[in-house]
Amino acid sequence: MNHAIMVGMSVSQKLELRQSQNLIMTPQLREAISLLQLSNLELSEYLDRELSQNPFLEKDETQHPDDAPIASAEPATPDDKPLVQDNRDDTMDDAFSSAWDGDSGERGATGGEASAGGYEYGEAGAFSGVGAGGNSGFDDPENSFENRISEEKSLRDHLVEQLHLATDDQRDRLIGSMMIDYLDPSGYLRHTPQEVAAQIGCPTERVEALLTLMRQFDPTGIFAHDLGDCLALQLKEINRFDPAIEILLKNLEKLAEGDIRGLSKLCKVDEDDIADMVADIRSLNPRPAKVFDSVIVQTAIPDVLMQPLPRHVGGGWKVALNQDTLPRVLVNHEYHAIISRDANNKTDKKYLSDQLTSASWLVRALDQRAQTILKVATEIVEQQDGFFLYGVEFLKPLTLRDVAETVGVHESTVSRVTMNKYIGTPRGLFELKYFFDSGVSGAGGEHAAEAVKARIKSLIDAETTDAVLSDDTLADLLGKEGIDIARRTVAKYREALNIPSSVMRRRQKRNKRLSEGS
């Protein structure tokens, strides 16, 4: 016999008081965050719109002395953090300060200076060398396509995408990005590999190998050194390049003069063949960069400038925001006082109050932006001191977290600060985000991936036919040197260097020894 047991359930209501903290993303807060990722030129366009809408904002056209905050850091004592001294306004709204991961100032869009001490070399000169690159793989939603400032893909973006697909080597990406920014309005690379290598501080052979790869990029003809070379690249792609047309391309001045008979003799073909070759040439694009509406040939403008300091002031580096492109705005309190006298109704008074509040907020936001960019740029310069002194081979592993912890901000703030920002250095112009690169850990600390690759290559170069090193052996040898690396990582780096496996190398060495013996 089954018995049903019913359990009664009681329903009651009660009130509870809970306390929690939430950061509400107000429109002003969102705008403050977005200001971080604007370059100086983009900021100028933004301020032009604000100036046209707010009667109490005006441009500061006066010349300002070097009264910006100073940050100093000594490479010999890496534990010291850059200090930034400025006049703070402690009454800033807490939510606004939290969004910037720091305090805010009451001044206008002022620039800043910083020095990272310890070294000096020759005069920096004009920042004529141009290069930009960097790892865009930040796991940050602010880096998504929807949040990009520009909606149209430029030629530079198109080429950088191909560069990142063609190589995962951070230094090759920097060299390639530098050559991209060297392109002229037609898409030609007028600089020689020797000039590029001297500027960036790397072997000429490396530049030549990378340039050979990049000359295969789309659009065809890009990275040619002149018109004839550009046309030759396109003819090779369609399999129409032969000795006759090669001679014609070397004598384009005769084609411009209409000397068909002279070309016919030089190319050793009849005039009908010359006409066919000319028709092929006219179907080509002599200016491959013009395929894109937004060409990359404009030299990027640095947002931050870096120069060596003379020895008599301690040496090191001076880091400052670019005053020439950094816009400054002021709040016209006098005009507000005059207008307020004639405001009789609540609507007018509220409008004037809102506009004054908005103008004051924008001035503080611009100053906080300048301070944050200066702090981050100063820390990057200190961390990558070896690169600026000795070249690309001395680039250190650096992450967003490394800079964020030292500066005292969030990683996402560093990501925004380095987005679309360029620093002018004695070695050229680089994107700030380029200087972030992962490395390999070990007993001696972090080792740059490129340095590990160089060590692998040197070990393989020194091996003999009877003692060919396997990937496991290489991993063990590197471990004894304080570089903790897995066998699969050794294999990955070896393949990136285009070095065959130990089995293949042993066979090659054996065959070479047999051929030499015979």
N, C-alpha and C positions, 0 to 999 in steps of 0.2 A: 504494500500500500504506500503510495507516494504522498508525501506531505509537502505542500508549498509553503515556503517560509518567505515572508515579505519583510523587507528591511525599509524602514521609513527614512526618507532623506529630508533634511531641513535646509531651507533656503533662507539666507539672511543677508542683509545689506549693512555695510559699515563704511565709514570715511577714514581714509588714511592720508597723512601729510608726508610727502616725500620731497626731498631736496636734491636737485641734480644740476649739473652745469652743461650747457649746450652752446656751441658757437653758431649763431644764426648768420647765414650768409646774406647780409643786406646788399642792396644794389651798390652802395658805396664800397662795401668790403670786396665784392666781386671786381669792381672797377680798380680798386687798389691792387689786387692780385694781378689783374691783367696788365697794369702799368709796368710790372717787373719784366715781362717778356718782350716789351717794345724796345726796339733799337732807338737811338737818338733821332734818326730821321723820321721814323714812324711816330715817335713822341711829338715831334714838331708838327706833324700833320694833325695829330690828336688835339694839341693845344690850340692850333689855328681854329678848329671847330669850337672849342670851349671859349676862346676869346670873342668869337662872333656871337655867342649866346649869352655870355655873362658880362654885364656892364662894369663890374667891379674888378675884373681881371685886366691886366695890361702887361705887355712885354717889357722886360727889363733890358734896355739897350745900352746901359752904362757899362764901362769897362771896370772889371773887378780885379783887385790885386789878389795875389796868391794867399788868400786867407782861409783856404779850405782845410779840413781836418787832416792830420798826418797820422799815418799808420806805419810802424817800423817793425821789422822782423829780422833777426839775425840767423843766417843759415847754420852758424856754428852751434847754436842752441835751439834745436828744433822744438823743444818743449815750450818755448816762449810763444805766446799767441800775439798776433797783431793787435795793437791797441788803437782805438779810434776815439779821439777826444773831440767833442763838439758841445754846443749849447743845447741841452735837451729841454723839452717841454713835457713835464711829468703829468700834465693834465690831459694828455691825449687819451681818447676813448680806448678802453681796454680791449675791446674786440678788434679795433683797428691795429693796435700794437701787436696783438696775438697773431694776426694774419701776416704781419711782416717779420715775425720772430725777432723782434727787437724794438727799441725805442724809436721815437720820431723826433724830428727837429722842426723848428718854427720858421725856418728860412725858406727861400725860394728854391728853384731847381738848381742848386749849386753843385759845382764840381768838387773833386777831391784829389788829394795827392797821397801817395804812400811811398815808402822806401823799404826795400828788402836788401839788407846790407851784405857786405863781405867781398864783393868783386867789382872789377871795372875792366872795360876794354875800350877800344877806340871809339871815336865819335859815332853816334847812332845815325846821324844824317837823316834825310827824309825817308819816310816809310814807303819807299817806292816798291819794294818787293812785296808781292801779294801772294798769299796762300791761305787756304781755309780748308778745314776739314773737321773731322770729329766723328765720334760714335753717336749716332742718333738713336741708339737702342735704349733710351731711358724708359723704364717701366712707369710712365707717368701719363695719366689721362690728358694732361695739359699739352702733351706732345702729339696728340692725335690729329688726324687730318682736319677734322671739323674745327679745331681751334687754331689752325694756321692763319697767319695774317693774310697771306696771299692765296687767292683761290686758283690762280693759273700757274701751271708748272713752267718754270723757266728752263732755259737750256742748261743752266748750272745744276738745277735739281735733277734734270734728266741724265746728265753726265755723272753726277755723284751717285745716283742710283746704280748705274752700270758699273761704276768703280767699286762700289760695295759688293756687288755680285761677283765681280771679277777677282777680288782679293779680299781676304779677311785680315791681312797684315796691317796693323795700325800705322806703321811708318810708311808703307806704300800708299795707304790712303791719304796720309798727309801730303806726301810728295805729289800724288796725283791731283789732289785738290788744289795744290799750289799751281800746278800746270794748267788746271782748268781756269783759274783766275788770271793766268797770264795770257789767255786767248785774246786776240784783238777782235774788232767788230765783225770781221769776216769769219772768224773761227780758226784763224791760223795761230800757231805757236811760233812766235818770232825768236824766242829765247832758245839758245842751244842747250843740250843736256849738260855741258860743262858749266854754263852759267847757273842753271837750276841747282846743280849739285853743290856749287860753291856757296849759293845762297842758303840752302837748307842744311848743309854740312853732312853730306853723305857721298859714297862712291859714285863716280860718273856712270859706271857699268849698271848700277841699280836704276838710275834714272833712264838710261837707254833701254833697258829691258822693260820697264814699266811703260815708257812711251810707245814702244813697239806694240804692247798690248792695247793701249788706249787709242791708237790710231785705227783700231778695228771697231771702235764704238760708233753708234748711230748718233747723228746723221753721218753718212759716209763722206769723208773728206775732212772731218774735224781733226785738229792737231797737225794739219799739213804745215810745212814751213814756208810755202809760197803758193802762188796760183798753179804753177805747173805740177807741183807735188799734189795739190788738192785734186786736180783733174785726173792725175795718174791713179790715185787711190780709188776714185769712182770708176775709172775704166777697168781697173783690175777686178773690181767686184762684178762687173758685167762681162768679164772675159773678153774685153776688146783692146787690151793693152798688148802691143807688139813692138818690135824694134823701130818700125817706121813711125808709129805715132809717138814713140818715146823721143825720137829726134824732133818731131814737130813740136812737142811740148817744150823742148829746150830752145826753140826758136819762135816763141809766140810773138816776138816783136815783128817778125816778118809777116806773120798772119795778120797782125794789126795793120801793117802797111799794105796788105793786099798782094804781097809778092808770092803768088801761087806758083809761078814758074821757078822761082828760087827755092821754094819749099820742095817742089817736085824733084829738083836735082839733089837737094840735101837728103831727102828721104828715099831717093832712088825708086820712086813710084811715079805713075803717070798722074796727070792733073785730075782725072776722074776719081782716082783713089784719094787724092788730097781732098776733093770735094766731099767724099763720103766720110773721111776722118773729121773734117770740119763740122759736118752735120752731127756726128757723134759728140763732138765737144760742145756744140751749142745746146745739146739736150741735157748737159750736165749742170750742176749747181755750183757756180764759182764761189758762192758765199754760204757755206753750210749753216752758219750761225743764224742766218736770216730766216731759217725755217720756223724759228720760234719768235713770237711777238715780243717776249721778254727775254732779251739776250743777256748773257752773263758778262759781257765785256766791260761793263762799268766797274771801275775799281770800287770795292767795298770801302765804306768809310769807317774808320776805327771809332768805337765808342770809348775805348780806354787806350791811353798812351803809356808806353814804357820806355825809359831811357836809362843808360848807365850814369851813375853819379861819380863825380871826380874823386880822386883819392883824398884830397885835402878836406873833404867833408865826410870821409869814412867809407867811400865806395858803395858798392851795392847797386840797387835799382830804384828808380823813382817811378811810381805808378800814379797816374792821375787820370781823371775823366777828361774827355776831349771837350774843352771849353768852346771850341769853334762850332761844334755841332750840338752841344747840350743847351737846349732852350731854357730860359729863365723867365718866370712870371712873378708879378707882385700883386698884392691886393691894394686897391686904391681906396683907403679908408676916408680920405678927404672927400672924394666924390660921393661916397656913400652918405657922409654926414650932410652934404649939401642937398642931395636928393631926398633924404629922409625928412627934411624940414617941410617939404611940400606934400608928404604922404598923409592924407587925411582919413582914408578909410582902412578897414582891417585888411582888405584884399591887397592893397598896395603895400601896406606895412609888412604883411606876410611874404609877399613876393621879394621885397628888398632884403628881408631877413634871411630868406632861403638862399638867395643869390650870394649874400655875404658869407653865409656858412659854407656854401659849396666852394666859393673861391678860397676861403681859408683852408678848407680841407684839402683842396687840390695842391696848394702850396706845400702843406706838410707832407702830402703823399709823394710829391716830387723829390723833396729833400730826403725822405726815407728811402726812396728808390736809389738815389745817388749814393747814400751811405752804404746800402746793402751791396750794390754793384762794386763799390770800391773795396769793401771788405773781402768779397769773394775773389776778385781779381788779384788783390794783394797776396792772398793765401796761395792761389794758383802759381803766381810768379815765384814765390818762395819754394813751393814744393817742386817745381820744374826748373830750378836754377841751373841744373846740369845741362838741360836742353838748350837754354838760351846761351850758355857759355860755349858748349862743345858740339852741339848738333843733335840730329834726330836720334842717333844711336843711344843717347843718354836720357831719353824720355823715361820717366819713372811711372810705375803703376800708380794710378790715382783714381779714387772712386768719389762719387757724390757724397757719400757718408764721411769720408776723410775730411773733406772741406767743410761739410756741414757741422761736424763735431768741433772743429777748431774755431770756426767763425761763430758758432752758437746759434745756428738757424736749422730749419728742417731741410731734409734732402730735396723736397719738392721746390723749396725756395731757391736752392742752388741750381736746380734744373731750369727754373724759369729765368733766373739771372743770366745763365749762360746761353739761353736760347736767343738766336739772332743778334748776338753781341760779338764784336770783333775787337781784338787788341793789336795795336800797332807796336811791333818790336823791332830791334835791330836785325832780326832774321826774316822779317816780313810781317804780313798781316794774317792773323789766324783767328778762327772762331774759338771762343772761350771753351766751348764744350769739347773741342778736339782733345784737350789735355787730360781727359779722363780715359784711362786705359787700365784694364785688369792685368794682373800678373800671376806669377807662380810663387807660392809660399815656400819657405825653407827655414833652416836653422838660423841663417843670417838675415832673416826678414824676407820682405817681398822682393822678387826678382822680375824685372820686366820680361815679357814673353820674347821680345826680340833679342834680349841678352842671352836667354836660354837657347834660342835657336842658334845664335852665333857660337855658343859653346858646343852644341851638338855638332855643328859643322866642323869646328876645329878638331874635335875628337875623331870624327870620321876621316878628315883629311890626313890625320897622322897614323891611321891604321895601316897595317901591312897585309899582304896576301895571306899569310899564315895566321893572322890575328884580326879577322874582320869582326867588328863589334855588332852584336845583335841589339835589338831595341831593349831587351831586358838588361843586357850588360851596360848599355848607355844609361839606363835609369839608375842602375846601381852606382855607376861612376859619378853621376850627377848628385846622387844622394850623399856620397862621401864628401862632396864639395859643399854640402849644405843646401842643395836644391831638391826639395821633396817633390818628385814628379812621377806620375804613373807611366807604365809601359805604353799604354794606349796614347797618352799625351806625347810621349817621345815619337811615336809613329806618326801622329798628326803633324807635329812640327817638322819631322823629317820629310814627309810628303809635301808640306808647304814649301820646303826648300828644294823640291824636285830632286831629292836624293833617293835612289832606288833602295830596295830592301837589302838586308845583309846577304841573302842568297844570291841575288842578282849582282851585287858588288863583288862577291867572291868569284863568281863566274867571269865577270869582266876583268878582274885583276889577273885571273889565271890565263885567260885568253891573251891578255896583253903581254904577260911574261913569256908565253909560248911563242907569240909572234916576234918578240924581241930576240928570243933565243935562236929562232930560225934565221 
